[in-house]
């Protein structure tokens, strides 16, 4: 069991959720405020996407990412920042011509995906490690694209959080490590419950965990009603955890969640199991992240 847990709050995501829960943040200010709320509730890391302030849909605008980062960094709280590197991979074949993308398609090159990370230099960024049927669309991450993106993340000095939605993604992440495209001990995020990837259950999490490299740090999350059970399961199997409105809209059945409320509920579960949440400073030390104040990697420290 892991008694010192890094708790990530994924505050908004990019899905069509803004009409389902009014607490899902849309504007850069709202997203930043939710990162700050999560930090005050006790989260170690804030994972961010950004949205179009007018429509609430996915945005890749670097200025939106910059505003979120600046507002959080200038606030009176500390939290590790994790920018998505997984935007622009949604493919929905056109009904008349499947060689073209239809409505809902949103594709970017590896360089375009990496642009906010390379310019704003958060401590962490996600690197999705494969393609899959993501609900009714295809989420495309070809191997050579991911190699190219991994090289850019490596050159930027940002640590990649390796998002794995299925067992083959763990295999490919190990290949990136073998090819020297990952710095230090790798950090994995096991993403469970997304149709039609890895299921959110003990057997699947254990199978994925058992395929990780020996020097890996790892976390896991489940979506929807599986979110809190997967918090407990990840801790019990030796990992870290993630919650947030990106993955789950309800605090309990019929009760709309807030990011702060989800963080507090996860902390209660972790503490009741005998664990504690690592502070942002402890998280940087444990993962050897770059300190945003000094621009230098953090070594050692109380974990």
Secondary structure, DSSP 8 states (H G I E B T S, - for coil): --SEE-EEEE---SSS-TTT-TTS--SHHHHHHHHHHHHHHT-SEEEE-EE-TTT-SEE--HHHHHHHHHHHHTSS---EEEE----SEEE-B-SS-TTSB-TT-EE--HHHHHHHHHHH--SEEEEE---EEETTEEE---HHHHHHHHHHHHHHT-EEEEEESSHHHHHHHHHHHHTT-S-SS-EEEEEES-TTSS-SSHHHHHHHHTTS-TT-EEEEEE-GGGHHHHHHHHHHTT-EEEESTTT--EEETTEE--HHHHHHHHHHHHHHTT-EE--HHHHHHHHT-B-TTTSSB------
